[in-house]
Amino acid sequence: MGDKVVANLVMILEEEYDLYNKLVQLAAEKKETIIDNKIEELSELVQREDGIIDEIKEFETSRGEKITELCEVYGISADEVSFNQLLEYVTGSVREDLIDIREKLLEVIDNLNNMNEQNRLLIDEAIKLNQFSFNMIIKALEPANQTYDGKSDRSEKKVSSHLVDRRG
């Protein structure tokens, strides 16, 4: 019975692996859209990413159920079980399958984390560039927006609150 549950667990993990690979592909696409400043495409990619994450959550629930089932079969506590503890009870080809899919999952998740970090840094740089550009535009407009009030003997500066003065 345990081998069948482990085989089902491996199938679930393989599905998760495929989904994580899709997330890696989306992360690569996101990087290009961020670099090319294609905001609408980025929004679409984020929506697709959310759908994949929802699918992963479903498989995570199934994975948790299978691990609980395995713990019952092997008589171990599901609350504190680790992968290595489970491996002590699993034998044969399903054991190797479980080890292989674990390694593949760890690798693809590490890759995804690295790509997401790169994308985060690109977005941070884009935000800084936009902030800098905005500040430069505001500074460039400030002297053009200054007017003098002719009613006063002193030359007092009166700054317009409008970016564009229509009186021009």
C-alpha positions in Angstrom: 0.0 0.0 0.0 2.8 2.4 0.9 4.5 2.1 -2.6 1.2 3.0 -4.3 0.8 6.1 -2.2 4.5 7.0 -2.8 3.9 6.5 -6.6 0.9 8.9 -6.3 3.1 11.4 -4.4 5.7 11.2 -7.1 3.1 11.9 -9.8 1.9 15.0 -7.8 5.4 16.2 -7.4 6.1 15.7 -11.1 3.0 17.9 -11.9 4.3 20.5 -9.5 7.7 20.3 -11.2 6.0 21.0 -14.6 4.2 24.0 -13.2 7.3 25.4 -11.6 9.0 25.1 -15.0 6.1 27.1 -16.5 6.8 29.7 -13.8 10.5 29.8 -14.8 9.4 30.4 -18.4 7.1 33.2 -17.4 9.8 34.7 -15.2 12.1 34.8 -18.3 9.3 36.5 -20.3 8.7 38.9 -17.5 12.4 39.9 -17.5 12.2 40.8 -21.2 8.9 42.7 -20.8 10.4 44.6 -17.8 13.5 45.5 -19.9 11.4 46.5 -22.9 9.0 48.5 -20.6 5.9 46.7 -21.8 3.6 47.2 -18.9 0.4 45.7 -20.4 2.3 42.5 -21.3 3.7 42.4 -17.9 0.3 42.6 -16.4 -0.9 39.7 -18.6 2.1 37.6 -17.5 1.4 38.3 -13.8 -2.2 37.1 -14.3 -1.0 33.9 -16.0 1.5 33.5 -13.2 -1.3 33.8 -10.6 -3.2 31.0 -12.4 -0.2 28.7 -12.2 0.3 29.5 -8.6 -3.3 28.6 -7.9 -2.7 25.2 -9.6 0.4 24.7 -7.5 -1.6 25.4 -4.3 -4.0 22.6 -5.3 -1.2 20.2 -5.8 0.4 21.2 -2.5 -2.9 20.3 -0.8 -2.9 16.9 -2.5 0.8 16.5 -1.6 0.0 17.2 2.0 -2.8 14.6 1.9 -0.5 12.0 0.5 2.2 12.6 3.0 -0.4 12.3 5.8 -1.5 9.1 4.3 2.1 7.8 4.1 2.6 8.8 7.8 -0.5 6.7 8.7 0.8 3.7 6.7 4.3 3.9 8.3 3.1 4.9 11.8 4.9 8.2 12.0 3.8 11.6 13.1 2.7 13.8 10.2 3.3 17.0 12.1 7.1 16.7 12.2 7.9 14.4 9.4 10.8 15.3 7.1 11.7 14.0 3.6 14.6 12.0 5.0 12.3 10.3 7.6 10.0 9.3 4.8 12.9 7.9 2.8 13.7 5.6 5.6 10.5 3.7 5.0 10.4 3.8 1.2 12.2 1.2 -0.8 12.6 0.1 -4.4 12.3 2.1 -7.6 9.7 4.5 -6.0 12.4 5.6 -3.5 14.7 6.5 -6.4 11.8 8.3 -8.2 11.1 10.3 -5.0 14.7 11.3 -4.6 15.0 12.3 -8.3 11.9 14.4 -8.3 12.9 16.1 -5.1 16.3 17.1 -6.6 14.6 18.4 -9.8 12.1 20.4 -7.7 14.8 21.9 -5.6 16.8 22.9 -8.7 13.8 24.5 -10.5 12.7 26.3 -7.4 16.2 27.7 -6.9 16.3 28.8 -10.5 12.9 30.5 -10.1 14.0 32.3 -7.0 17.1 33.6 -8.8 15.0 34.8 -11.7 12.4 36.5 -9.5 15.2 38.3 -7.6 16.7 39.5 -10.9 13.2 40.8 -12.0 12.8 42.5 -8.6 16.1 44.3 -9.1 15.1 45.3 -12.6 11.8 46.7 -11.3 13.6 48.6 -8.5 15.9 50.1 -11.1 12.9 51.1 -13.3 11.2 52.7 -10.4 14.3 54.7 -9.5 14.7 55.8 -13.1 11.1 56.9 -13.3 11.5 58.8 -10.0 14.6 60.5 -11.2 13.0 61.4 -14.5 9.9 62.8 -12.7 12.1 64.8 -10.4 14.1 66.2 -13.3 10.9 67.2 -15.1 9.6 69.0 -12.0 12.9 70.8 -11.5 12.9 71.8 -15.2 9.4 73.2 -14.9 9.9 75.1 -11.7 11.7 78.2 -13.1 9.2 78.4 -16.0 6.3 78.4 -13.5 7.5 81.4 -11.6 5.7 84.6 -12.0 6.0 88.0 -10.3 3.2 89.9 -8.7 3.2 93.5 -10.0 1.2 94.8 -7.1 4.1 94.7 -4.7 7.2 96.8 -4.5 9.2 93.7 -3.7 9.7 91.2 -6.3 8.1 88.2 -4.7 8.0 84.9 -6.6 4.7 83.3 -7.0 4.9 79.7 -8.0 2.1 78.3 -10.2 0.7 75.0 -9.1 0.1 74.0 -12.8 2.6 72.1 -14.9 1.4 74.0 -18.0 0.4 77.6 -17.9 -2.4 78.3 -20.4 -1.9 82.1 -20.4 1.3 81.6 -22.5 
